[in-house]
C-alpha cells in the first residue's frame, strides 16, 4: 500500500537520513584562499597646487533678446479671495505651541457664522463665531469681541495672531 522511496543506490529513504548527493558539496567546506598580490611601494609627498579653473564667462544676451527675471523685492502673488464656502469646514489649529481643531459650519450666528473650538487652549476656547472680511477670517467670542484675525496664506491655510498677539495658524 505505501510507496517506499529509495535513493539512487537503492538505500531506503528515512526521515532522519535522506539521500546524499555528490553534486552538492558539504556545507562546512570553504574555498581555498587566494594568494596575496603585491601592493607596490607606498610613498608620501606634497600634492601639487590645484590647476586654475577657467570657466567661460556668460556671454551677454544678443540684441533684442527677452530675458525673464524675478524681482526679489516683488511681493507674493495675490491670493484667491476668501469666501465663506472656502472657510467652512474643520480646521487644524496651532496656537501657542498647542494643537486643537475648530469647526466652522455655515450656520448663521453672532458676527457671522457659528464656530466650535474642539479642545483648544485659551483664548481660542472662547471662539463662538467667525466671519470673512476681505482676505481675512476673523474669530469672535460670545460677546462679539475679536479673538483672532487670520490672513489667507495659500490654499487651505491661514496665519495670523490672537487679540493678545500670540501667533495662530489654521490648516487643512
Secondary structure, 3 states (H helix, E strand, C coil): CCCCCECCCCCECCCCCCCCCCCCCCCCCCCCCCCCCCCCCCCCCCCCCCCCCCCCCCCCCCCCCCCCCCCCCCCCCCCCCCCHHHHCEEEEEEECCEEEEEEECCCEECCEEECEEECCCCCHHHEEEEEEECCEEEEEECCCCEEEEEEECCCCEEEEEECCCCEEEEEC
